[in-house]
Amino acid sequence: MINKVILLGNLGAAPETKYTKNGSPVVTFNIATSERWKGKDGQPHELTEWHRIVTFSRLAEICEKYLFKGSKVYI
């Protein structure tokens, strides 16, 4: 069985970079995804969920270089 998730959202803050003992980068960041709908009463509603993303090695270097607060990302 395979679970697949596609996330499209915005970064809530700048990515945070740390390094492992052997010097390999690890970048973490949070993205917000939002869902909008109209309720039975006709009023608009919005639900925002936060997802913590962790990247390693070369992908971490790319994220560190190109991502910043507010960036739209597709994961």
mmCIF file as gemmi writes it, N, C-alpha and C atoms, coordinates in Angstrom:
data_model
loop_
_atom_site.group_PDB
_atom_site.id
_atom_site.type_symbol
_atom_site.label_atom_id
_atom_site.label_alt_id
_atom_site.label_comp_id
_atom_site.label_asym_id
_atom_site.label_entity_id
_atom_site.label_seq_id
_atom_site.pdbx_PDB_ins_code
_atom_site.Cartn_x
_atom_site.Cartn_y
_atom_site.Cartn_z
_atom_site.occupancy
_atom_site.B_iso_or_equiv
_atom_site.pdbx_formal_charge
_atom_site.auth_seq_id
_atom_site.auth_asym_id
_atom_site.pdbx_PDB_model_num
ATOM 1 N N . MET Axp A 1 ? 0.839 -1.173 0 1 0 ? 1 A 1
ATOM 2 C CA . MET Axp A 1 ? 0 0 0 1 0 ? 1 A 1
ATOM 3 C C . MET Axp A 1 ? 0.889 1.243 0 1 0 ? 1 A 1
ATOM 4 N N . ILE Axp A 2 ? 0.518 2.228 -0.807 1 0 ? 2 A 1
ATOM 5 C CA . ILE Axp A 2 ? 1.276 3.473 -0.89 1 0 ? 2 A 1
ATOM 6 C C . ILE Axp A 2 ? 0.353 4.628 -0.553 1 0 ? 2 A 1
ATOM 7 N N . ASN Axp A 3 ? 0.809 5.506 0.313 1 0 ? 3 A 1
ATOM 8 C CA . ASN Axp A 3 ? 0.094 6.739 0.605 1 0 ? 3 A 1
ATOM 9 C C . ASN Axp A 3 ? 0.794 7.863 -0.136 1 0 ? 3 A 1
ATOM 10 N N . LYS Axp A 4 ? 0.023 8.697 -0.802 1 0 ? 4 A 1
ATOM 11 C CA . LYS Axp A 4 ? 0.594 9.796 -1.569 1 0 ? 4 A 1
ATOM 12 C C . LYS Axp A 4 ? -0.094 11.09 -1.143 1 0 ? 4 A 1
ATOM 13 N N . VAL Axp A 5 ? 0.709 12.12 -0.912 1 0 ? 5 A 1
ATOM 14 C CA . VAL Axp A 5 ? 0.19 13.413 -0.508 1 0 ? 5 A 1
ATOM 15 C C . VAL Axp A 5 ? 0.8 14.475 -1.411 1 0 ? 5 A 1
ATOM 16 N N . ILE Axp A 6 ? -0.02 15.39 -1.887 1 0 ? 6 A 1
ATOM 17 C CA . ILE Axp A 6 ? 0.451 16.54 -2.651 1 0 ? 6 A 1
ATOM 18 C C . ILE Axp A 6 ? 0.062 17.778 -1.861 1 0 ? 6 A 1
ATOM 19 N N . LEU Axp A 7 ? 1.044 18.611 -1.553 1 0 ? 7 A 1
ATOM 20 C CA . LEU Axp A 7 ? 0.801 19.828 -0.792 1 0 ? 7 A 1
ATOM 21 C C . LEU Axp A 7 ? 1.122 21.044 -1.654 1 0 ? 7 A 1
ATOM 22 N N . LEU Axp A 8 ? 0.247 22.013 -1.661 1 0 ? 8 A 1
ATOM 23 C CA . LEU Axp A 8 ? 0.454 23.28 -2.339 1 0 ? 8 A 1
ATOM 24 C C . LEU Axp A 8 ? 0.11 24.363 -1.327 1 0 ? 8 A 1
ATOM 25 N N . GLY Axp A 9 ? 1.14 25.11 -0.921 1 0 ? 9 A 1
ATOM 26 C CA . GLY Axp A 9 ? 0.908 26.112 0.11 1 0 ? 9 A 1
ATOM 27 C C . GLY Axp A 9 ? 2.004 27.157 0.14 1 0 ? 9 A 1
ATOM 28 N N . ASN Axp A 10 ? 2.001 27.94 1.204 1 0 ? 10 A 1
ATOM 29 C CA . ASN Axp A 10 ? 2.958 29.032 1.363 1 0 ? 10 A 1
ATOM 30 C C . ASN Axp A 10 ? 3.794 28.826 2.62 1 0 ? 10 A 1
ATOM 31 N N . LEU Axp A 11 ? 5.07 29.225 2.537 1 0 ? 11 A 1
ATOM 32 C CA . LEU Axp A 11 ? 5.948 29.15 3.7 1 0 ? 11 A 1
ATOM 33 C C . LEU Axp A 11 ? 5.52 30.181 4.733 1 0 ? 11 A 1
ATOM 34 N N . GLY Axp A 12 ? 5.482 29.765 5.99 1 0 ? 12 A 1
ATOM 35 C CA . GLY Axp A 12 ? 5.107 30.67 7.066 1 0 ? 12 A 1
ATOM 36 C C . GLY Axp A 12 ? 6.292 31.451 7.601 1 0 ? 12 A 1
ATOM 37 N N . ALA Axp A 13 ? 7.49 30.96 7.389 1 0 ? 13 A 1
ATOM 38 C CA . ALA Axp A 13 ? 8.714 31.616 7.872 1 0 ? 13 A 1
ATOM 39 C C . ALA Axp A 13 ? 9.873 31.158 7.001 1 0 ? 13 A 1
ATOM 40 N N . ALA Axp A 14 ? 11.003 31.819 7.159 1 0 ? 14 A 1
ATOM 41 C CA . ALA Axp A 14 ? 12.189 31.437 6.399 1 0 ? 14 A 1
ATOM 42 C C . ALA Axp A 14 ? 12.631 30.027 6.808 1 0 ? 14 A 1
ATOM 43 N N . PRO Axp A 15 ? 13.165 29.239 5.88 1 0 ? 15 A 1
ATOM 44 C CA . PRO Axp A 15 ? 13.658 27.901 6.213 1 0 ? 15 A 1
ATOM 45 C C . PRO Axp A 15 ? 14.779 27.959 7.247 1 0 ? 15 A 1
ATOM 46 N N . GLU Axp A 16 ? 14.842 26.942 8.079 1 0 ? 16 A 1
ATOM 47 C CA . GLU Axp A 16 ? 15.874 26.85 9.119 1 0 ? 16 A 1
ATOM 48 C C . GLU Axp A 16 ? 16.872 25.771 8.719 1 0 ? 16 A 1
ATOM 49 N N . THR Axp A 17 ? 18.152 26.118 8.694 1 0 ? 17 A 1
ATOM 50 C CA . THR Axp A 17 ? 19.198 25.184 8.275 1 0 ? 17 A 1
ATOM 51 C C . THR Axp A 17 ? 20.031 24.746 9.472 1 0 ? 17 A 1
ATOM 52 N N . LYS Axp A 18 ? 20.234 23.436 9.57 1 0 ? 18 A 1
ATOM 53 C CA . LYS Axp A 18 ? 21.125 22.843 10.569 1 0 ? 18 A 1
ATOM 54 C C . LYS Axp A 18 ? 22.013 21.86 9.824 1 0 ? 18 A 1
ATOM 55 N N . TYR Axp A 19 ? 23.054 21.402 10.489 1 0 ? 19 A 1
ATOM 56 C CA . TYR Axp A 19 ? 23.986 20.466 9.848 1 0 ? 19 A 1
ATOM 57 C C . TYR Axp A 19 ? 24.16 19.229 10.717 1 0 ? 19 A 1
ATOM 58 N N . THR Axp A 20 ? 24.287 18.064 10.058 1 0 ? 20 A 1
ATOM 59 C CA . THR Axp A 20 ? 24.539 16.824 10.78 1 0 ? 20 A 1
ATOM 60 C C . THR Axp A 20 ? 26.003 16.805 11.221 1 0 ? 20 A 1
ATOM 61 N N . LYS Axp A 21 ? 26.382 15.799 11.975 1 0 ? 21 A 1
ATOM 62 C CA . LYS Axp A 21 ? 27.765 15.682 12.45 1 0 ? 21 A 1
ATOM 63 C C . LYS Axp A 21 ? 28.778 15.6 11.309 1 0 ? 21 A 1
ATOM 64 N N . ASN Axp A 22 ? 28.348 15.007 10.183 1 0 ? 22 A 1
ATOM 65 C CA . ASN Axp A 22 ? 29.279 14.899 9.054 1 0 ? 22 A 1
ATOM 66 C C . ASN Axp A 22 ? 29.192 16.094 8.101 1 0 ? 22 A 1
ATOM 67 N N . GLY Axp A 23 ? 28.44 17.135 8.462 1 0 ? 23 A 1
ATOM 68 C CA . GLY Axp A 23 ? 28.383 18.363 7.682 1 0 ? 23 A 1
ATOM 69 C C . GLY Axp A 23 ? 27.298 18.431 6.623 1 0 ? 23 A 1
ATOM 70 N N . SER Axp A 24 ? 26.435 17.441 6.572 1 0 ? 24 A 1
ATOM 71 C CA . SER Axp A 24 ? 25.35 17.435 5.59 1 0 ? 24 A 1
ATOM 72 C C . SER Axp A 24 ? 24.217 18.353 6.067 1 0 ? 24 A 1
ATOM 73 N N . PRO Axp A 25 ? 23.699 19.225 5.183 1 0 ? 25 A 1
ATOM 74 C CA . PRO Axp A 25 ? 22.651 20.161 5.61 1 0 ? 25 A 1
ATOM 75 C C . PRO Axp A 25 ? 21.288 19.487 5.784 1 0 ? 25 A 1
ATOM 76 N N . VAL Axp A 26 ? 20.526 19.998 6.737 1 0 ? 26 A 1
ATOM 77 C CA . VAL Axp A 26 ? 19.149 19.593 6.979 1 0 ? 26 A 1
ATOM 78 C C . VAL Axp A 26 ? 18.338 20.874 7.081 1 0 ? 26 A 1
ATOM 79 N N . VAL Axp A 27 ? 17.364 21.055 6.199 1 0 ? 27 A 1
ATOM 80 C CA . VAL Axp A 27 ? 16.554 22.27 6.187 1 0 ? 27 A 1
ATOM 81 C C . VAL Axp A 27 ? 15.126 21.911 6.554 1 0 ? 27 A 1
ATOM 82 N N . THR Axp A 28 ? 14.564 22.653 7.498 1 0 ? 28 A 1
ATOM 83 C CA . THR Axp A 28 ? 13.169 22.459 7.896 1 0 ? 28 A 1
ATOM 84 C C . THR Axp A 28 ? 12.397 23.743 7.648 1 0 ? 28 A 1
ATOM 85 N N . PHE Axp A 29 ? 11.146 23.587 7.273 1 0 ? 29 A 1
ATOM 86 C CA . PHE Axp A 29 ? 10.265 24.737 7.099 1 0 ? 29 A 1
ATOM 87 C C . PHE Axp A 29 ? 8.821 24.282 7.238 1 0 ? 29 A 1
ATOM 88 N N . ASN Axp A 30 ? 7.942 25.234 7.49 1 0 ? 30 A 1
ATOM 89 C CA . ASN Axp A 30 ? 6.521 24.958 7.643 1 0 ? 30 A 1
ATOM 90 C C . ASN Axp A 30 ? 5.76 25.596 6.49 1 0 ? 30 A 1
ATOM 91 N N . ILE Axp A 31 ? 4.802 24.85 5.944 1 0 ? 31 A 1
ATOM 92 C CA . ILE Axp A 31 ? 3.946 25.429 4.921 1 0 ? 31 A 1
ATOM 93 C C . ILE Axp A 31 ? 2.492 25.378 5.396 1 0 ? 31 A 1
ATOM 94 N N . ALA Axp A 32 ? 1.751 26.381 4.987 1 0 ? 32 A 1
ATOM 95 C CA . ALA Axp A 32 ? 0.334 26.472 5.322 1 0 ? 32 A 1
ATOM 96 C C . ALA Axp A 32 ? -0.489 26.123 4.086 1 0 ? 32 A 1
ATOM 97 N N . THR Axp A 33 ? -1.45 25.229 4.268 1 0 ? 33 A 1
ATOM 98 C CA . THR Axp A 33 ? -2.406 24.927 3.205 1 0 ? 33 A 1
ATOM 99 C C . THR Axp A 33 ? -3.778 25.36 3.696 1 0 ? 33 A 1
ATOM 100 N N . SER Axp A 34 ? -4.573 25.925 2.805 1 0 ? 34 A 1
ATOM 101 C CA . SER Axp A 34 ? -5.887 26.438 3.188 1 0 ? 34 A 1
ATOM 102 C C . SER Axp A 34 ? -6.983 25.805 2.349 1 0 ? 34 A 1
ATOM 103 N N . GLU Axp A 35 ? -8.121 25.623 2.987 1 0 ? 35 A 1
ATOM 104 C CA . GLU Axp A 35 ? -9.307 25.095 2.32 1 0 ? 35 A 1
ATOM 105 C C . GLU Axp A 35 ? -10.427 26.106 2.538 1 0 ? 35 A 1
ATOM 106 N N . ARG Axp A 36 ? -11.119 26.459 1.477 1 0 ? 36 A 1
ATOM 107 C CA . ARG Axp A 36 ? -12.211 27.431 1.564 1 0 ? 36 A 1
ATOM 108 C C . ARG Axp A 36 ? -13.502 26.792 1.051 1 0 ? 36 A 1
ATOM 109 N N . TRP Axp A 37 ? -14.613 27.108 1.719 1 0 ? 37 A 1
ATOM 110 C CA . TRP Axp A 37 ? -15.907 26.609 1.294 1 0 ? 37 A 1
ATOM 111 C C . TRP Axp A 37 ? -17.009 27.504 1.844 1 0 ? 37 A 1
ATOM 112 N N . LYS Axp A 38 ? -18.197 27.34 1.287 1 0 ? 38 A 1
ATOM 113 C CA . LYS Axp A 38 ? -19.376 28.047 1.794 1 0 ? 38 A 1
ATOM 114 C C . LYS Axp A 38 ? -20.188 27.064 2.61 1 0 ? 38 A 1
ATOM 115 N N . GLY Axp A 39 ? -20.576 27.487 3.793 1 0 ? 39 A 1
ATOM 116 C CA . GLY Axp A 39 ? -21.359 26.634 4.674 1 0 ? 39 A 1
ATOM 117 C C . GLY Axp A 39 ? -22.81 26.569 4.236 1 0 ? 39 A 1
ATOM 118 N N . LYS Axp A 40 ? -23.59 25.774 4.949 1 0 ? 40 A 1
ATOM 119 C CA . LYS Axp A 40 ? -25.014 25.634 4.643 1 0 ? 40 A 1
ATOM 120 C C . LYS Axp A 40 ? -25.746 26.965 4.765 1 0 ? 40 A 1
ATOM 121 N N . ASP Axp A 41 ? -25.214 27.831 5.612 1 0 ? 41 A 1
ATOM 122 C CA . ASP Axp A 41 ? -25.82 29.144 5.804 1 0 ? 41 A 1
ATOM 123 C C . ASP Axp A 41 ? -25.371 30.147 4.737 1 0 ? 41 A 1
ATOM 124 N N . GLY Axp A 42 ? -24.505 29.722 3.816 1 0 ? 42 A 1
ATOM 125 C CA . GLY Axp A 42 ? -24.035 30.595 2.741 1 0 ? 42 A 1
ATOM 126 C C . GLY Axp A 42 ? -22.825 31.434 3.111 1 0 ? 42 A 1
ATOM 127 N N . GLN Axp A 43 ? -22.371 31.33 4.349 1 0 ? 43 A 1
ATOM 128 C CA . GLN Axp A 43 ? -21.222 32.104 4.813 1 0 ? 43 A 1
ATOM 129 C C . GLN Axp A 43 ? -19.919 31.402 4.404 1 0 ? 43 A 1
ATOM 130 N N . PRO Axp A 44 ? -18.909 32.177 3.992 1 0 ? 44 A 1
ATOM 131 C CA . PRO Axp A 44 ? -17.615 31.562 3.638 1 0 ? 44 A 1
ATOM 132 C C . PRO Axp A 44 ? -16.859 31.116 4.896 1 0 ? 44 A 1
ATOM 133 N N . HIS Axp A 45 ? -16.186 29.989 4.787 1 0 ? 45 A 1
ATOM 134 C CA . HIS Axp A 45 ? -15.365 29.436 5.867 1 0 ? 45 A 1
ATOM 135 C C . HIS Axp A 45 ? -13.984 29.141 5.311 1 0 ? 45 A 1
ATOM 136 N N . GLU Axp A 46 ? -12.985 29.157 6.191 1 0 ? 46 A 1
ATOM 137 C CA . GLU Axp A 46 ? -11.617 28.836 5.785 1 0 ? 46 A 1
ATOM 138 C C . GLU Axp A 46 ? -10.943 28.044 6.896 1 0 ? 46 A 1
ATOM 139 N N . LEU Axp A 47 ? -10.217 27.004 6.506 1 0 ? 47 A 1
ATOM 140 C CA . LEU Axp A 47 ? -9.464 26.174 7.443 1 0 ? 47 A 1
ATOM 141 C C . LEU Axp A 47 ? -8.019 26.114 6.961 1 0 ? 47 A 1
ATOM 142 N N . THR Axp A 48 ? -7.082 26.5 7.816 1 0 ? 48 A 1
ATOM 143 C CA . THR Axp A 48 ? -5.665 26.468 7.475 1 0 ? 48 A 1
ATOM 144 C C . THR Axp A 48 ? -4.979 25.38 8.291 1 0 ? 48 A 1
ATOM 145 N N . GLU Axp A 49 ? -4.205 24.538 7.614 1 0 ? 49 A 1
ATOM 146 C CA . GLU Axp A 49 ? -3.425 23.493 8.28 1 0 ? 49 A 1
ATOM 147 C C . GLU Axp A 49 ? -1.951 23.756 8.028 1 0 ? 49 A 1
ATOM 148 N N . TRP Axp A 50 ? -1.115 23.444 9.026 1 0 ? 50 A 1
ATOM 149 C CA . TRP Axp A 50 ? 0.331 23.628 8.918 1 0 ? 50 A 1
ATOM 150 C C . TRP Axp A 50 ? 1.01 22.277 8.796 1 0 ? 50 A 1
ATOM 151 N N . HIS Axp A 51 ? 2.017 22.217 7.914 1 0 ? 51 A 1
ATOM 152 C CA . HIS Axp A 51 ? 2.764 20.988 7.661 1 0 ? 51 A 1
ATOM 153 C C . HIS Axp A 51 ? 4.253 21.282 7.824 1 0 ? 51 A 1
ATOM 154 N N . ARG Axp A 52 ? 4.94 20.438 8.592 1 0 ? 52 A 1
ATOM 155 C CA . ARG Axp A 52 ? 6.379 20.606 8.802 1 0 ? 52 A 1
ATOM 156 C C . ARG Axp A 52 ? 7.112 19.732 7.786 1 0 ? 52 A 1
ATOM 157 N N . ILE Axp A 53 ? 8.008 20.351 7.026 1 0 ? 53 A 1
ATOM 158 C CA . ILE Axp A 53 ? 8.752 19.67 5.97 1 0 ? 53 A 1
ATOM 159 C C . ILE Axp A 53 ? 10.235 19.643 6.351 1 0 ? 53 A 1
ATOM 160 N N . VAL Axp A 54 ? 10.881 18.495 6.15 1 0 ? 54 A 1
ATOM 161 C CA . VAL Axp A 54 ? 12.31 18.338 6.425 1 0 ? 54 A 1
ATOM 162 C C . VAL Axp A 54 ? 12.978 17.832 5.153 1 0 ? 54 A 1
ATOM 163 N N . THR Axp A 55 ? 14.048 18.519 4.728 1 0 ? 55 A 1
ATOM 164 C CA . THR Axp A 55 ? 14.794 18.099 3.537 1 0 ? 55 A 1
ATOM 165 C C . THR Axp A 55 ? 16.254 17.864 3.908 1 0 ? 55 A 1
ATOM 166 N N . PHE Axp A 56 ? 16.929 17.027 3.13 1 0 ? 56 A 1
ATOM 167 C CA . PHE Axp A 56 ? 18.306 16.635 3.419 1 0 ? 56 A 1
ATOM 168 C C . PHE Axp A 56 ? 19.2 16.828 2.197 1 0 ? 56 A 1
ATOM 169 N N . SER Axp A 57 ? 20.487 16.921 2.452 1 0 ? 57 A 1
ATOM 170 C CA . SER Axp A 57 ? 21.542 16.942 1.429 1 0 ? 57 A 1
ATOM 171 C C . SER Axp A 57 ? 21.308 17.989 0.344 1 0 ? 57 A 1
ATOM 172 N N . ARG Axp A 58 ? 21.343 17.565 -0.927 1 0 ? 58 A 1
ATOM 173 C CA . ARG Axp A 58 ? 21.257 18.506 -2.054 1 0 ? 58 A 1
ATOM 174 C C . ARG Axp A 58 ? 19.91 19.24 -2.088 1 0 ? 58 A 1
ATOM 175 N N . LEU Axp A 59 ? 18.824 18.53 -1.809 1 0 ? 59 A 1
ATOM 176 C CA . LEU Axp A 59 ? 17.509 19.173 -1.783 1 0 ? 59 A 1
ATOM 177 C C . LEU Axp A 59 ? 17.459 20.241 -0.691 1 0 ? 59 A 1
ATOM 178 N N . ALA Axp A 60 ? 18.106 19.996 0.428 1 0 ? 60 A 1
ATOM 179 C CA . ALA Axp A 60 ? 18.173 20.987 1.505 1 0 ? 60 A 1
ATOM 180 C C . ALA Axp A 60 ? 18.913 22.235 1.031 1 0 ? 60 A 1
ATOM 181 N N . GLU Axp A 61 ? 20 22.057 0.288 1 0 ? 61 A 1
ATOM 182 C CA . GLU Axp A 61 ? 20.753 23.205 -0.244 1 0 ? 61 A 1
ATOM 183 C C . GLU Axp A 61 ? 19.89 24.031 -1.193 1 0 ? 61 A 1
ATOM 184 N N . ILE Axp A 62 ? 19.106 23.366 -2.038 1 0 ? 62 A 1
ATOM 185 C CA . ILE Axp A 62 ? 18.234 24.062 -2.974 1 0 ? 62 A 1
ATOM 186 C C . ILE Axp A 62 ? 17.152 24.841 -2.224 1 0 ? 62 A 1
ATOM 187 N N . CYS Axp A 63 ? 16.551 24.218 -1.232 1 0 ? 63 A 1
ATOM 188 C CA . CYS Axp A 63 ? 15.513 24.887 -0.431 1 0 ? 63 A 1
ATOM 189 C C . CYS Axp A 63 ? 16.088 26.106 0.285 1 0 ? 63 A 1
ATOM 190 N N . GLU Axp A 64 ? 17.274 25.963 0.84 1 0 ? 64 A 1
ATOM 191 C CA . GLU Axp A 64 ? 17.921 27.065 1.551 1 0 ? 64 A 1
ATOM 192 C C . GLU Axp A 64 ? 18.173 28.247 0.61 1 0 ? 64 A 1
ATOM 193 N N . LYS Axp A 65 ? 18.541 27.951 -0.625 1 0 ? 65 A 1
ATOM 194 C CA . LYS Axp A 65 ? 18.902 28.987 -1.578 1 0 ? 65 A 1
ATOM 195 C C . LYS Axp A 65 ? 17.677 29.719 -2.147 1 0 ? 65 A 1
ATOM 196 N N . TYR Axp A 66 ? 16.594 28.996 -2.451 1 0 ? 66 A 1
ATOM 197 C CA . TYR Axp A 66 ? 15.49 29.571 -3.201 1 0 ? 66 A 1
ATOM 198 C C . TYR Axp A 66 ? 14.213 29.87 -2.409 1 0 ? 66 A 1
ATOM 199 N N . LEU Axp A 67 ? 14.052 29.299 -1.226 1 0 ? 67 A 1
ATOM 200 C CA . LEU Axp A 67 ? 12.819 29.515 -0.479 1 0 ? 67 A 1
ATOM 201 C C . LEU Axp A 67 ? 12.963 30.633 0.544 1 0 ? 67 A 1
ATOM 202 N N . PHE Axp A 68 ? 11.897 31.38 0.731 1 0 ? 68 A 1
ATOM 203 C CA . PHE Axp A 68 ? 11.862 32.445 1.722 1 0 ? 68 A 1
ATOM 204 C C . PHE Axp A 68 ? 10.43 32.57 2.229 1 0 ? 68 A 1
ATOM 205 N N . LYS Axp A 69 ? 10.242 33.341 3.286 1 0 ? 69 A 1
ATOM 206 C CA . LYS Axp A 69 ? 8.909 33.497 3.877 1 0 ? 69 A 1
ATOM 207 C C . LYS Axp A 69 ? 7.924 33.944 2.816 1 0 ? 69 A 1
ATOM 208 N N . GLY Axp A 70 ? 6.785 33.255 2.731 1 0 ? 70 A 1
ATOM 209 C CA . GLY Axp A 70 ? 5.752 33.597 1.767 1 0 ? 70 A 1
ATOM 210 C C . GLY Axp A 70 ? 5.859 32.873 0.443 1 0 ? 70 A 1
ATOM 211 N N . SER Axp A 71 ? 6.968 32.155 0.207 1 0 ? 71 A 1
ATOM 212 C CA . SER Axp A 71 ? 7.13 31.416 -1.051 1 0 ? 71 A 1
ATOM 213 C C . SER Axp A 71 ? 6.004 30.406 -1.228 1 0 ? 71 A 1
ATOM 214 N N . LYS Axp A 72 ? 5.505 30.268 -2.457 1 0 ? 72 A 1
ATOM 215 C CA . LYS Axp A 72 ? 4.532 29.237 -2.762 1 0 ? 72 A 1
ATOM 216 C C . LYS Axp A 72 ? 5.311 27.986 -3.136 1 0 ? 72 A 1
ATOM 217 N N . VAL Axp A 73 ? 4.981 26.857 -2.524 1 0 ? 73 A 1
ATOM 218 C CA . VAL Axp A 73 ? 5.689 25.605 -2.785 1 0 ? 73 A 1
ATOM 219 C C . VAL Axp A 73 ? 4.7 24.501 -3.146 1 0 ? 73 A 1
ATOM 220 N N . TYR Axp A 74 ? 5.182 23.569 -3.948 1 0 ? 74 A 1
ATOM 221 C CA . TYR Axp A 74 ? 4.432 22.398 -4.382 1 0 ? 74 A 1
ATOM 222 C C . TYR Axp A 74 ? 5.259 21.183 -3.983 1 0 ? 74 A 1
ATOM 223 N N . ILE Axp A 75 ? 4.724 20.392 -3.093 1 0 ? 75 A 1
ATOM 224 C CA . ILE Axp A 75 ? 5.46 19.224 -2.586 1 0 ? 75 A 1
ATOM 225 C C . ILE Axp A 75 ? 4.631 17.98 -2.835 1 0 ? 75 A 1
